[in-house]
Amino acid sequence: MDMKINLPLLQEQKLTIIFRIEPGCLGPNGVNHIEAFCELAEKEFASIDSDFIHWTIIPRLDKSLPEMQYKINNKKLAQDKAEKYLKVFGKSLHEFEDHLHNKIGLIIDQFMGY
């Protein structure tokens, strides 16, 4: 049975991908710049698959929290469930994570003036 999905989804139906960025990736004074960097990065990502993805890019100040986390309607989603969600849209979690890491690297270079 094929299900027709009307895009864009309502905010509470979107997959929230939370990406926590280590301040150290911005150099020894990264902690002083991480908030501004995360705001910039989130703006850069805002339009990527925005019909069904909500990006949240924040500093990783608490090392006990995972680098990547997935939620729908504020409920945590295991990685395998996030993978199933993305398959509905013809996407793979692995591709999303690769794209995220590659793009973050480019944004870091831009932010640092390289």
N, C-alpha and C positions, 0 to 999 in steps of 0.2 A: 504494500500500500504506500503510494507516494503521498507525502504530505507537502502541501504548498505553504511556503514560509513567506510571509509578508515582511519585506525589509523597508525601512529600518525597524529593528525590534524595539520594543519599549525598553527603557533603561533597566528595569528590573529583570528583563529577560536576557540581557547582554552578558557575555562572559567578561568578567573583570580580570585582567591580567595585571597582577601587582609585581613590579620589578623593583627590588631594593638594590641600590647602588652603593658600593663601598666608597666612603670619602677618599680613601687612599688612592683610588684610580685617578684622582685629580692632582696627585703629587703630595708632598709632605704637608702642604697647607690646605689640602682638600677639604678638611672639615669646615674651613671658612667659606668655601664656595659651593658646597654640595647642594644646599637648598636652591640656589639660583640655577645650578646646573640641572637639577631635577625638574624645575619649572620649565626650563628651555626644552629638555628632552621630552617632557610630557606634551608640550605644544607640537613638537616635531612628529610625535606619534599619533596625535589626536585624530588625524584623518585616515589612518591606516585601518581598513576594514571596520570603520566606525559604525556600519550598519548593525554589526553583531558583536563588536569588541569595545570594551571601555578600558583604556590604558590608565594605570596609576603607577607613576614612577616617583619613588620616594627614597630618601637616604636610608642606608642600612646601618643604623646606629646601634641596634641590638643584634649581636651576632647569633643569638639563639633563634632568630626568625629566619625563615628560608629566603634565599635570594629571589626565588620565583614562587608565586602563590596564585591560585585561581579561585574565583568566587562567582556565584550567581545569586543575585538578590541578597547579598551580604552573607551567604552561606558558603563555607569553604568547600572546595571541590578537589577531590583527589586527582592526581595527574591523569590517570586512566579515564576518568569521567570528563576531564577537560578535552582529552584526545577525542572521545566519542562526540562531544559537543561540536568540535571543529570539523569532524568528518561530515556532519550534516551540511556544512558549507563548502565541502570539497577541499578542506585545508587539513594540514597536519600540525600537531603541536611541535614536533621537531623543527619543521620549517619556520614556525613562528618564533621559536626560541633562537634559532640560528639567525634569522633576520633581525631580531631584537638585539642580539649581541653584536652583530656586524654594524648595525646602524648606531648603536650606543658608542662603539669605537670611533665612528666618523664624527659623531656629535662631540665626543671628548676632544678629538683633534681640533675641531672648529672652535670649541670653547677655550681651549688652551692656546689657540693661535698658531697651531702647527700648519 
